[in-house]
Amino acid sequence: MKIRPLWILALVVPASLIIHLQKSAQVFASDDDQTDTGREISIDCGVTEESQDSNGFHHEADDAEFVESGKIYNVSSDDIYANSQEQVWEQMKTVRSFPEGVRNCYTLKPKNGKCNNYLIRVYMSYGNYDHKNSIPYFHLHLGVNFWEKIKFQNVTDIRRKTVVQLSPTNYIDVCLINVGKGTPFISLLELWPLSNSIYRASSSLLPLGLMTCVNLGMSENLKFIRYAADIYGRSWLNGKIDNSKPIYTSEGINIDVKEYRLPSDVLKTAVRAQNVSSSLYINLTSINFTADNEHYIYLHFFDFEEHSNGEVRSMEITFTDTIREPVTLKHEDVRTLVKKIPKGVILNGISITSTPGSSLPPMINAYEIYRALPQPNTPTHEEDVDAMRNIKHAYNIMRISWQGDPCMPIDYRWAGVTCNYSERIPRVTSLNMSSSKLAGQIVTSFSNLMTLEALDLSNNQLTGEIPESLAELPNLKLLNLTGNNLTGSIPKALRDKSTTGLTLILDGNPGLCQTSSCKAITKKFIKPLVASVASVAVLTTIVYISLMLCRHKRKHHSDSKVMLVKKDDQIRLKNQGFSQAELHRITKDFETEIGEGGFGKVYLGRLKDVTQVAVKLLSKSSQQGFDEFQSEANLLSLIYHKNLVSLVGYCDDGDMRALIYEYMEKGNLRNLLSDNNPNVLKWNERLQIALDAACGLDYLHNGCKPPIIHRDLKSSNILLSENMQAKIADFGLSKAFANDTDSHISTRPVGTFGYLDPEFHRSGNLNKKSDVYSFGIILLELMTGQRAITGTSEGTRHISDWVNPKLEIGDIQAIVDPRLERKFSTASAWKLLEVAMSCIAPIAIQRPDISCVVIDLKQCLAMETSLESAESSSLISSTTLDSSYSQSGMSYSPPSAR
């Protein structure tokens, strides 16, 4: 390969970050990681029609789809400095300015949706657009938290700010904040989908703010590399290192860089030391390191120089006296070293030296530096945000204050909205939309504000009937509908609620019947019609049932009250009722006890078609009324997912109440992980179990309406079928079979010690994130083989207390179950540990949604599957498994101990 020296341009260079070595060319990328062309968003602010730039890149028009306020301006050509600021100076010719309101927001709705990684970038060029020659100063917010201060050096200065965020929701708010020092404005706003496995702060889900992104060894007349060379839209500035030699290759780059997707133009250039005894030094004194932030440094290497006789380039990277990392490169080896620099450490530079015995001088191609952005403010509860946005759009409300998050930050909450901030996650408690010119019916979205205590919709033009769903708001104390055009009668549920504490104000609705007599009058006219229709319906039903019973009797010759259907090895239910006598028969008088849980003992049963079932006999402490029991059992029987244990039926006969489930031959996960089990679960089996259980929990949380909170998730509630498919058991029982009427949040601690959300002790609430915490503990059990709580000579020890010391020193081998005999990949092990530690974050809002966990576990399993395929094809022995991962770069940064 031909190597040529080049001139290098001077540069203001950057800063700090964590342990992790990846060979980007060989890292497995799942389908979820691929960037889809056309999923980028670029808004040319101030432009009313979409366009394409000189590179063929599409820019959206700046319209109401993204922003609801502000004014657009053209910038005088005399004030546009068409300098080296990438390709975007054409987009600097217009701006959107926000002279009104304190917070004005763009709302981005990325096509990839939530739980995906995005690069978000804003450009601002003042250009004296307002002809005032007064350079403004303002703030940027990402969602509900501070992002950056925006200051300009002169009129033609261009500011560019970039952040990488794993979005927890389906929309991303970018807000400009007026701090009283000039009118905020924006020139260009971009969003680029990234791989989910890169630019992730392993200790948390904190966004990463870009400090610098530098390519080394570029020609002096080039100032940056960007799209279309970089499919992630990154802007690589030209930089140099003193006392280094720029090198480049003219050969084509055929390496498939799947992970960081480094552009070939970045890989083709580098700098190296003058000789093997010299070092490279990246000066970081100009980078604004702060002691309050974690920093992340990404060093990119591609050794395109020819090596002789199997030589390798062996280097040591020194960040501080105590933070060092070795890097060894083979010919055409692509690697990214990621280093976390903890809070309190301020770097002055990074030194790259050859290790003793190395015959090749040190080299580097590019580097990036990010700082983790603090997130002191917690967004409003997602259900409340969705409800408020739906209300806003239903009535086409254009209030300037109604942008971004409804409750946060507190100083910018929506006008007329009152929130409860006593819990970690704010909730909407009062909504005053009086005299807001609302027209049309009362939308059902109001009923989704589950903590709402007061709703004032008075003096509007609302029509139609009062929705009965408003009575379902458990905390509603005031409903003011005065001065509208509502018609019909008052729903009975609201009438009943008004006798138990609800203040219902309905004056000024002339078409609204406020007495109970209107219901009786209506019944007088419709009763004969209803009776006729009902008679026909009853007769039809009787005939249908008779035919079905006859058919059933002829086909099965059985008097059983339950008919079962097999579908994908799942038992589905048509008639759930069992009698007490039938339970005695199918369990042979409760002969074989196979388990015992918090709700009672479990017995083995066999139906007439020899299908085995598990009969959970509920203890007296788990009883409730007949109607409640039957309705809840019916509800649970309708819930179906391949990773949930199917409810076959129930018994509510005399003093006996029981639930009948499909039988899971392999028993529960806790027993399978026990030292007493001679058949040790393999690593890939553990990953598959984790993914199966996560999918089941995702269905309960996000596939059921309303969501079902398990509230007692633990390894003994993860059951395995004969083919080792994992399924969650006992879901819904904490609500269905206990004296608790709230299906979303409970003040009764039904969880198990060791799995119980630590935030419960402060808030008294169990919610979806409580289940996520419990699931994180299960992941640690799968990884370590340890129990959640272990008895020691000094008392009890929690599994996280056992993991943390080993995590702090980065000893993954000591963390993983020793019975696996190191037959696992360190890459997937680190990834699994990262997921587990994010799930058990002490503060609920820091934990991921289970849907995000599912994505991460798919990637984790894909890594293992990818290596197994490679091992099989190349006949790699198990003793070289770890070294092959290390050489391929498939490793992950250790997550922070908690």
N, C-alpha and C positions, 0 to 999 in steps of 0.2 A: 504494500500500500504506500502511496506517495504522500509524504508529510511536508507541508510548506509552512514557513513562518508567516505571520500576519501582524499588521499594526493593531494596537488595541486602544480603545477610547477610555478616557478617565471616567470614573463613576463614583457616585455616592453609595457605598455598600452597606450591608446589613447585619444581622443579629442572632437568635438562639432557640434550641429544641431537643428530643427523647430517643431512646434506644430502639433500633429496629433496622434490619438490613434486608433489602428486597432486591432480587434480580428481576427487574420489571419484565424482561423478555420472556420469563418462564412462569410468572405468577398466573394462576388460573383465574379467569374472569368469567363470572356467571352471566347469564343473559340479562340479569338485573343490573349488571355493571356497565353494559354497553351504552354508549352515547348514541342516541338516535338523531340522525340529521333532521333538522326542521323542528326540533324540540327546544331550540334556543329562543329566547325572547330579547329583542332589541327595540327599544322605544326611542325614536328620534324626537325628543321633547320639543314642542312648539311647532311640529309639522302636522298638517291636517290630512296628508295622504301618504300611504305607504310607499317605500322606495327601495332601491338597491344601490349599494355603493360600488366603487370601482372593482371590488373583489367579488361582486355578485352576491354579497351578503344582504339578507332581507332585513329592513327596518320597518317596524310597525308604526302606524299613525298614532299620534298622541291624542287619544280620544277618551270618551267616558267609560270605555271598557277597562281602563287602567286607573283613571284619575277623575275626580269630580269637581275640582276647584282649580283656581289659578287663571292666569292670563298668559297668552303667548306673544313673543316679541321676536323680531328679526334683529340680528346684530349687524351693525354697519361693517362693510367689507374693510374699511380703514382700521377697524379695531379688532380684526381677526388676525391672529398671528399664526399663519400656516406653517408652523415649525415641525419639529420631529415628533409631535404628540401622536404617534401611531398613524392609523389611516383615518382617524375620526375627525379631522379638522373640518370636513364638510358638515358634520353633524353639530359643530360648534356655532354654526351660523344662526341657529334659532335656540330659544330658551322658553321654558315655562316658569313664570314667576308667581309667587304666592303672597300678594300684598295683604290678604285678609286671613284672619285666623292665626292661631299660634301653632297648631300642628296640621300639616297638610300631607297626605299620604298617597303614594302609588300602591295599588294592590295587584300583585303578580299571582297568577294562577298557573303554575308550571304543569305541563302535560303529564309529566311523570308522577305528579301527586306527592303526598307526604311520605315521610320516611326515606327520602332520597337526598343525595348530596348535591348542592348547587354552588356555583360561583356567582356572586352578585357584584356588579360594579357600577359605579356612577361617575359621570364626568360633569364638571362644571367649569364653564368659561364665561366670565363676566362680560368682557368685551364692551363695556359701557352701553349695554343694551337699553338702559333707561335714560341715557344722556345726562346722567347726574354726576358722573365721575366720582361716585362714592362707593367704594368697594365694601360689600357687606360681609358680615361675619355671622355664621349660624351653625346649628348642630344637625347632625344626621342621627336618626334612630333606626335600628333594625328591629322591627316588631315593637316590643314595649321597653326595650333597653337602649341605652346610649351606644352609639357606634363611633362617631368621629366628630371633632371640631373642624369646621371648614374655614380656613384662613387663606387669603390671597396675598401675593407679594406685590402685584401690580395689575393694571387693567387687563392686560393680555395673558395673564397667568392662567394655566389650566390645572385644575385639581382633579385627581383621579383616586378614588377609594374603592378597594376591593375587599370582599369578605367571603369566606367559605362557610356555609351553614348546612347542617343536616336538618331539613325542615320537619318539624313535628306536626304540621298541619298542611292542608291542601292549598293554602295561600300564604304569600309572604308580603308583609307590609314594609315598605321603605318610606320613612317619614322625614320631612324637613321641618325643623323646629325654629321658630322665630324667637330669638333671645333678646330682642330689642336693639340690635345693632345692625340693622339693615334687612332688606327683604330677601328671604331665601329664594333660590332658583335652581334649576337643573337643566343640563344640556342633553344628556344621553343616559339611559338606564338599560343595563344588560343583565341577563340571566343565562347561565350556561350549565346544563346538567353535567355532573361529574360521576365517576365511579364511586360507589358507596364505600369502598375500602381505602380510599386515599384522603389525605388532608383531614384526618379525624383525630381530635384530641382524645387520647385513649383514656384519660382519667375522667372524662365527662363528655357531655354533648355540647360543650361551649363552641360558639362560632369562632373562627380564626380570622383575624384581620391581617391582611397582607401588609408587610413593611417594605419588602423589596423582592424582586424576581429578576435574577441576573444571569445572562449568558456570557460565557468567557471565550476569548479567542476569536471573536467576530472581527470582520474587516472594519477598518476605521470609518469607512463611509456608510456603514450600516448602523442604524441607531436602535432598532428593535426588531423582534420577530413576533408575529401575531397571526391571527386567522388570515388566510386559510392554511398557513403552515401548521398552526396549532389548533386542533379540533376542539380543544377545551377553551379557546379564546383567551388564553393567558398572554400577557405582554411581557416578553423577555427583553430587558434593557441591555444594551451593550456595556460590558464592564471589563475591568482589567485588574491584575494583581501585580504589584511592583516586583521587580527582579524575577519575572517569569518569562517563559518563552511561549508565544502563541503557536498553536499547531492546528492543522486541519487535514481532513482527508477528502480527496476528490472522488473516492469510490462511492457507489450507491449504498445506502443503508438498507439492508434486507432484514434487519431484526424486527420481529413483531413485538413492539413494546406495549403490552396490554394494560399494565397497571397505571403508571403515571402518564402514559401516552405522550412521551416526550417527542417533540417534532424532530425530524431528521436533521433540520438545520441547526438544532441545538446539539445533537449528537455528533455532528460533523466537525465541530470546533471545540477546542479545549486550551488550557494552559498547563505547562509542566515546569518543574524547577529546572534551573540551568544544568544541574548535574545531580547525581544520586546523593551527594552529601549536603545539597542545598534543600531548603524547605520552602513551601508556599505559605504565605500569611495573608489571610483575609482580614483586612482592617475594618472593625465594626464601631469605631469611636463615633461615627456620624449617625449611627442608628440610635433611635430614642428608646433604649431599653428602660423599663421601669420595674422597680422592685415588687410592684403590686400584681404583676402579670406573669403567668407562665409564658414561655416562648418556645416556638418549635422551629427547628432548622432542618431543611431538606437539602442534602448534598447529592448531586447527580453525577454519576460516573459512567463513561463508555470508553473503554480502552481500545481504540482503533489502531494503535501502533503495532507493527509486527513484533512478535516475540520469537526468540530463537531457543531451541532446545528445551521447550516446555517451560520457559521462564514465566513467572507470575510477578505482578506488580504488588508488592506488599507495603502497606502504608499504615501509619498511626495518626488518627485525627485527635487533636488535643483542644478541648473547649476550655477547661479549667484544669487545675492541678489534680482534681479528683474526678473529672469527667473526661474520659478518653474512650476511644473506640477504634478497633483495628478494621482495616478493609483490605481484602486481597482480590485482585482483578486478574482474570485470564484475558487472552486475546478476544476482542469483541464481546466482552462481558459488560452487561448493563446493570447497574445497581443504583439504588437510592438509599442513602443512610439518613434515617430520621432520628433526631435527638431532641428530647424535651429538656429544656433548661428551667428548673423550678423557680418559683417565686423567690425573690430576695437575691438572686444571682444576676449580676450585670456583666456581660461579656465585653471585652475590648477587642477580641479578635479570635480567629480560629487558625491553628497551625496544622499543616499537613506535611509530615516527614516520612521518609523511607525507613523501614524497620531494618535493624542490623541484618546483614546478609542479603538484602535485596539488591539486585543489580540494575534496577530501573528507577528513575527519579519519580517523585510523586506527581500526580496530575489530577485535574478536576475539570468538568465541563460546564456546570451551572449550579446555582444554589438559589434557594428561596428562604425567606424568614417571615414568620407569622407570630402574632401575639394572640393568646386566648383572651377573648373579650368577656369581662365579668357580666353576669346575668342576675343582678340583684332583684329585678322585678319579675314577678311570675304572671304569665298571661291569664286572662279570665278563663274560667272553665269552658272547654271547647263546645259543649252543648249550648251554653249561654251565648257564646260568640256566634254560633251558627243561627240560633234563634233570632238574635238581634239583627244580624245581616239580612235574614229572610224578611223580617218585619220592615227593615229599611227599604229593601227592594220592592216589597209588595205594595208599599204606599208611595214609592218613588220619592223618598225623603232626601232632600239635598242640603241638609244642615252641614255647615263647614265643620262643626265640632263632631259630627258623626263620621269620623274617619279613624281607621286603625282599630285598636282594641277598645271595647266599650268601657272598661274599668281602669285600665292601666296605661301609662303611669297615672297616679291619682290626680295630679294637676291637670291632666288632659282628658279626663273621663268625659263621656258623652253627656251633653246637656239633657237634663231630665232623668238621668240614670243615677240611682244610688246603689252602692255595692257593699257587700260585707267583706271586710279585709281581715277579720279575726282568724281565718284559716289561711293556710299557705296559698291556696288557689282562690282568687276572688270570685264571688258569685253575685249576680244581679238580684237585688232584693226589692227595689222599687222602681217603677217606670211611670213617669208623668209625661203623657203626650197630649195633654189638654190643649185645645185650640191650635191644633197642628195641621188643620185642613185635610184630615184623613177622610178618604172616601172609599165606599165599597164595604164588603163584609168584614167582620172581625176574623182575622186569619188565625189558623190553628197554631201558628208558631208561638203565640203568647203562652200557650199551654205547655211549651217546652222549657219555659223558665221555671224550673222546679223549686227554686228557693224564693220565688217572688212573693212578697208580702202585701204590696200595694200596687194597684194598676189603675191609672186615671186616664180614661179615653174620652173625657167629657168635652162637649162643645166642638164636635166634629160633624162630618156628614156620613157617619156610618149607617149602613142599611142591613136588612136581613135579620135573621134570628140571632139570639145570643147563643154562642156555642156551648154545649153542655160540658165540653172538655175543660172549660175554665174551672169547673168544680173539682177537677183532679189535682189542682195545685194545692199541695198539702199545707202550705204556710200562708195562703192568701187570707188577709184580714180586711182588705178594703178593695172594692170594685166600684169605680165611679163611671157610669155610662150616661150621665146626664147630658141633655141637649143634643141628641142624635136623632136618626130616623129609623130606629130599630122597630121590628114588627114581631108578631107571633107571641108566644107565651114564654114565661120565665121557666127554664129547665128545672125539673123537680130537684135534681141534685144541688143546684144553686139555692133553691128555696130551703132545702134541708140544711145546707151549710150556713145559711143566714140565721138559722136558729141556734147555731153552735159557735158563734163568734165572728162570722163574716158580716161586715157592713156593706150592704148592697144599695147603691144610690142610682135610681133609674128615672128620675123626673125628666120631663121634657122630651119624651118619646111618645108622641100621640098615637102611634100605631101599635104600641106595645101593650099587651094585656097583662096587668100586674096583679090580677086576682086568680084564684084557683077555678072560678066558674067558667072561664073561657075554655078550659080543658074539657069540662063536662059538656058544654055546648057543642064543641067539636065532636065529641064522642057520640052525641045524640044523632048526628047526621051520618057519621061514617060507620057506626056500629053494625047496621044491617049488612053493609057491603063487606066489612071485615069478616063478619060471621060467615057469609057465603063463601068468600075466598078461603077462609080457614077450613070450612067443611070439606071443600074440594082438596085442599092440601093434605088434611088428615087422612082422607080416604085414599089418596094417591100414595101417601107414605105407608099406610097399613098394607096395601096391595104389594108395594115394593118389598117391604120387610118380609111379608109372608113368602113371596117368591124366593127371596134370598135365603130364608131359613130352610125352605124345602130343598133348594139346590145344595145348600151346605150339608144338610142331613144326608141326601143321596150320595154326595161325593165322599164324605168322610165317615159316615156311620158313627158319629161320635157325639157325646153329650157335653163335651168340654165347653166352657164358657169363653175360651180364648182361641182365636184362630191366628196362626203366625205365618209370616211370609219371609222367606230368605232372600236377601238382596245384598250382594257383595259381602257375604258372610255377616251381615248385620240382621238381627232379628227385628222385624217391624211389626207393629201392633195394630189390630183392628178392633178388638174389644178387650178392655183392660181388666174387667172385674173378676177377681178370684174370691171364692168363699173360704171360710175358715177350714171347712172339711177338705177342700181341695189342697190347701197348703199342707195339711197333715199328710195327705196322700202323696203329693209330689216330693215332699221332703222325708217320707217314711217316718212321720212323727218327729221331725227335726233330729234325725239320727246323726248327720254328719255336719259338725260345725267347722267352717272353713275360715272364719275370721271374726273379728269384733272391732267395731269403730265407735266413734262418739255418739252414734245414733242407735246402736244396738248390735246384737250378734247377727252373723251371716251364716246361712246354712246352704248346703248343696241340695239342689232339687232336680227332678227329671220330669219333663212333661210327657204326655201320652205318645208324642211322636219321637220320644227318646232325646229330644233336645235338652241339654243341660242348662240349668239356670242357677243364679245365686239369689237366695231369698233373704233380704235384709229385714229382720223382725225389729220394728221400732220399739224402743223402750218407752216406758210410761212418761218419762221426762220429755220425750219428743212428740207427744200427742197434741193435737189441737182439734177444733170442731170438725164435724163430718163434712160440712159443705166446703170449708177451707181445704181440708185434706184432699177431698175428691177433686176439687177444681185445680189445685196445685199439681196433683198427680197426673191429671189429664194434660195439664200444660207441659209438664216435663216429658210426658210420653210423646209429645209432638216434636220435640227437639231432636234433630238427627244430624250427626256428623260422624265421619269415619273414625275420628279420634276422640269420640265421646262414648262412654259405655251406654248402650241402649237400654231404656226402661221397657221391659216387656209388659208389665202390668202392676196392679196393686191389689191389696186386700183391705177392706174396711168392713169387717164383719164382727159384730159384738164388741168385745174389748180388744180385738186383735187388729193391728194395723201393720202392714208390711209392704215392702216394695220388691218387685221381682225383676231382676236384671239378667242380661245375657251373661253367661259364665265365661270368665277369662282364665284359660287353662294355665298360663305361666305365672299367675299370681301377681303380687305387687312389686314395684320397683325396689322398695326398701329391702325386701327379702332377697331379691336378685343381686343387690349390691353387698349383701352381708358376707362376712368372712365365712359363714357356715355354708354358703352356696359354693359347691365345688366347681361349677361351670361359670368361670369368670366372664362377665360381659366384655366383648371386644370393644375396641375404641370406636369403630364405625357403627357398631350396634348402639353404643351410648349416644353418639351424635344423632342417629336416626330416631332414637327414643325422645331425645330433647326436641327435635323438630316436630315429631308427631304430637307431643304434648303441647308445644307452642301453638300448633295449628288448631288444636281443640280449644285452647284458651282464647285464641283470636276469634274463633266462631262465637264463643260465649260473650266476649266483650264487644265485638264489632259486627257480628252477624245476627245477633238477637236484638229485638226491639220490644221493650227496653233491654239494655244490656243485663246479663246475668253475672253477678259477682260471686265467685266461688266461696271466698272467705275462709276456706280451710284447705287450701292447696298444700299438699305435702307428698313425699315420695310414696307413702303407703296408699295414696289416692290415685297413683298412676298405675294402671293395670295393663298386663301384657297378654295378648291373644296367643294362640298356638303358633302362629307365624311371626311372633315377636312384634306385632303392631301395638303401639302404645295408645292407651285411651284413658281419658280423665273420668274418674268416678265421683259420685256424691256431689256433683254440681247442682246448685239450686237448693240443696237440702237445708242449708243454714237459714234460708228464707222460708222455704216451703214447709218445713217441719219443725219450726221453732216459734215461740211467741214473739214474733217481730213482724211489724207490718210494713217496713220500708224495704223495697226491693233494690234500692241503690246504695244507701248508706245506713250502716247499723251502728248503734252505740253499744252493742253487746259483743264482747270479744269471743267469737266462736273459733278463732284461729288456734293453732297449736303452738306451744312454746318452742322457740327456735325458728319458726316460720313466720311469726306474727310481725307485721309492719311496725318498726320502731316509732314511726310518726303517729301511730294509733294512740300511744301513751300520752302524746301532747294534744292531739286533736279529738280523739275519741271516735274518729271516722274510719271505716273500712271502705275502700273503693277499688276501682280497677287497678290503680297503681299499687295497692296492697297485695293484690294477686301477683303483680309483676315482681314484687319483692320476694314473695314466697317462691315464685318460679326461679328466681336467681339462686335461692338456697338449694333448690333441687338441682340446678346446673352444677353447683359446687359439689353436691353429693355425687352426681354422675362422674365428675372429673376426678374427685379424690377418693371415692369409696367410703369416705367418712360419714358419720351420722351428723345431723344438724346440731344436736347436743350430745356431748360425750361426757361421761362421768370421769373425773380424775381424782387423785388424792387430795387435791386442793379445792374440790368442788365440781362445778360443771363448766364446760368449755364450749363456746359457740364455734361453729365451723369457720366463720370468718376470722375469728381470733387465731385459729390454727393456720389459715392461709396467709394472712397479712404479713407476718415476719418473713416468710419464704418469698412472697411477692416483692417485698422491699429489696431483696438482694437478687431478684431476677432468677430464682432457682425453680424453673418449671418442672424439672425432673423430680424434685422433692414434693411438688404439689400433686402431680398426677398419680393415681392409684398404682402402688408398686406391683400389684398383682398383674398388671399389664406387661411387666418386664420390658418396659420402654418400647413396646410395639405400638407406637403412635407417632404422629408427626408433630413436631414442635410448633409448626405454623398454625395448624388447626387448634392445638392446645392453647396457644396464646390467644387466638381469636375467641375460643370458647370462654376463656377466663375473662377476656375483655367484656364480653356480653354479660357474663354473670355479675361482674363487679358493677357494671352500669345498672343492672336490675336492682341491686341491693344498695343503691345510693341512699343515704339517710334521709334525704328530702325527696318527697314523692315527685315533685315536678321535674327533678333531674333524671328520673327513671324514664326509659323509652316506653312508647306504646308497644304492646305485644306484637302488633303488626310489623313494627321495625325489627323486633327480635326475630320474628320468623324469617325476614330477609337475611339477617346476619347469620342465622343458623343454616340457611340454605347455602350461603357462601362457605361457611365452615365445613359443611359436609361435602361441598363441591371440591374443596381443597384436598380433602382426604381421598375422595373418589379419583381425582385427577392423578394423585401420586400413586395410588394403587394400580391404576391403569399403566402408568409409566413403569412402575416396578415390575408388573406382570410382563410387559413387552420387552423389558431390558434385563429381566431375571436378576433384579437387585435383591440381595439378601436382606433379611430383617435386621441383621447386625449393622448394616450401612444405611438404615432408613433415616436416622437422625442426621447423619452427615450429608446425605443426598438432599435433604431439605435445606440444610445450612448452605450448601453449595449453590442450590438453586435460588437462594434468597427468599424462600417462602417462609418468612418468619414475621412475627408481629411484635410490636412494642408492648412491654409489660404494662398493663393498666395500673393505675395508682392504688396502693392499699387504702382501705377505708377504715 
